[in-house]
Amino acid sequence: MVEIAAAIGAEVYTDADGVFTIAELPDLQTAPVAWTVAAGEGGAYIQATRAMRADGIHNGVLARGENTETSIAPVSALVVDDDPGSPTYWSGPFGHRPTFYASSTLITTGQCTAAATLKLRAAQAPNASADITSLPNPALEPGDVIRVAYPDGTKELHQVQSLSVELDIGGSFTIQTISAKEGT
């Protein structure tokens, strides 16, 4: 199911009711912010652990599809980070760091472009993540975009990867995120 979702430029997850959902992976720069987790008086922020890593970061994705059973010609599409303001800009100092994706479910150039776009968002994102402990928000779902305002004044946009609630006394609400980007 994940491979089929990628072919249409989407992600698959189970929502809070246990229903499998196929949805487009949000773009942190354009997606609406579902919730702001702010530190300080009146805020929901309790603590956070942030991590950065350099491995697995790519600024281009070449998606290829070839289905030999249906005698359809092979198709492909290259999608790159074309934002000159991005630290992973394809024509910038980061250089060309492509990754590759192939699937027999990709049978048109449009499907390759959609899959490569989805994969590019994920390939640019793994450099930052966070585990955020906050007051509970039962309205959040995986895939939501949240803004985190840290005690030092730094603000970041994050995509929610998973949520967990400890059910004991004083249990915490932890939001695990991916795709951190500086935000205002």
N, C-alpha and C positions, 0 to 999 in steps of 0.2 A: 504494500500500500504506500509506503514511503517513496518508493521509486516512481510510482504512478503520479503521486502528488508533485514530486520534483519535476516531472515531465511537463506539468502545467504551471510551474512556477509557484508552488504552494508547499505548505508543511502539513503534517498530520500530527494531531495530539488528541488526548482524551480530556474532555472538559470536566468540570466539577461534578457533573451528573453521571460520569462514566460513558458519555457518548463520544464516539470517534468523530473528530471534526477535521475537515480539510479547509484550510484558509491560507490566503496569501501571506507570506512572511512580511511583516511591516518594515518599512524603511524608517529608520530612527529620525531622519531629518524631516520627514513629512508626516509621519503618523501622529495622530492626536495623543496627547499624554493622558493616560487613564487615571493617574494619581501622582501626587507629589509627596514624597517621604522627606520631611524637613526636620532638621535638628533644631533644638532650641524650644523656647516656650511655645506651647500650642502645637508643636510638631509631633509626628508619629515615630520619628527616628529614635532607635535605642542604641544600636551599634552596627558596625559594618566591617567586613574584612574584604579588602580589594586585592586583586591580583592582576599582574600583567605578564605576558609572555610573547616572545617574538616568533616562536615556531608556528607553523601552520598559517601564516599570514600570506595571502596572495592578492594580487591586484588585477588579475585577469583570469577568466575561466573559458576554456574551449570545451563546449559541449558537442558531442557527436552521437549520431544515431544511425544504426544500420540494422535493418530487419530483413534477414535473408529469406525468411519464410514467405514474405509477401512480395518479393522481387521489387522492392522500392529502393531507389538509388540512395546511397549514403548522404546524409545531410550533416551540417555542422554550423556553429555560430561561435564567434569569439566576442565576449563582453568584457570590457576593461573599465577600470576606474578612470573616468574622463573628467573628473572634477579637479581643476588646477589648484584649488584650495585644500585638497585632501592630502594628508601625509603619505598616502599610498598611490598617489597620482601616477598613472601608467607612464607618462612622459616626463616624470619628475625624478628627483634624486633617489627615490626608492627603487627605480629601475623596473625591469620587466620580470615579474615573478608569477607566471601563470600556473594554474592547476588544470587538471583535465577531468572530464566527466563523460562517460559513455553509457548509453542505455538503448536497448532494442525498442523501448517504448517511444523514443523520439523518432518521428517519421517526417516531420516538416522542419523547415528552418525556423519558423515561429516558435515551435515547441522547444527547439534547441536554444533559442534566444531566451525564452521564459525560464528554462531550467538553468541556463548559465547565469542569468540575472539573480535568481534565487541563491545559487551556489556562491556567486560573488559576494552577496551580502554576508553570507556566513563565513566566507574565506577572509573577508576584511575584519570580521568581528572578534575572532578568538583572542585578540591581544589583551582584552580586558574583561574581567568578570567581577562579581561581588556576591557575597552572602550578606544580606541585610536583615537585621533583626529590627522589627518595628511593632507598633500596635497592629492588631489584626485588621485585615480588610477582606471580607469574604467576597467582595465583588471582583477581585483580581483573578485573572486567568493566565495560563501560559500564553506567551505571545504578546501580552499587553506591554505597552511602553510606559515606563514610569520615570519621573524626574527625582533624583536624589540630591538633596542639599545637605552636604556634610558639615560638621561643626566648624571646619576651617574656612567655610564659605565657598568651597568648590562645589560646582553643580555638574551633574552628569545625567545623560539620558541612558536608560538601560532597557533591554527587552527581558521580560520575565521568562525564565526557563522552567522553574518549578517552584512550588510553594509547599511549606510544611508547617504543621501546627502540633506542638507538644500538648498533650491533653492532661498533664499533671498540674498540680497547683503551681502557679508562677510559670507555666509553660510559655514558650516563646513562639512567635510567628516569624518564620525565616523565609525570605524571598531570595532564591538563587537566580542570578541574572547572567546574561551574556550580552555582547554587543554594546559595550559602554562607549559613549561618545560624549565629548564635552558639550554641555548645553546651558542655556540661560533660563 
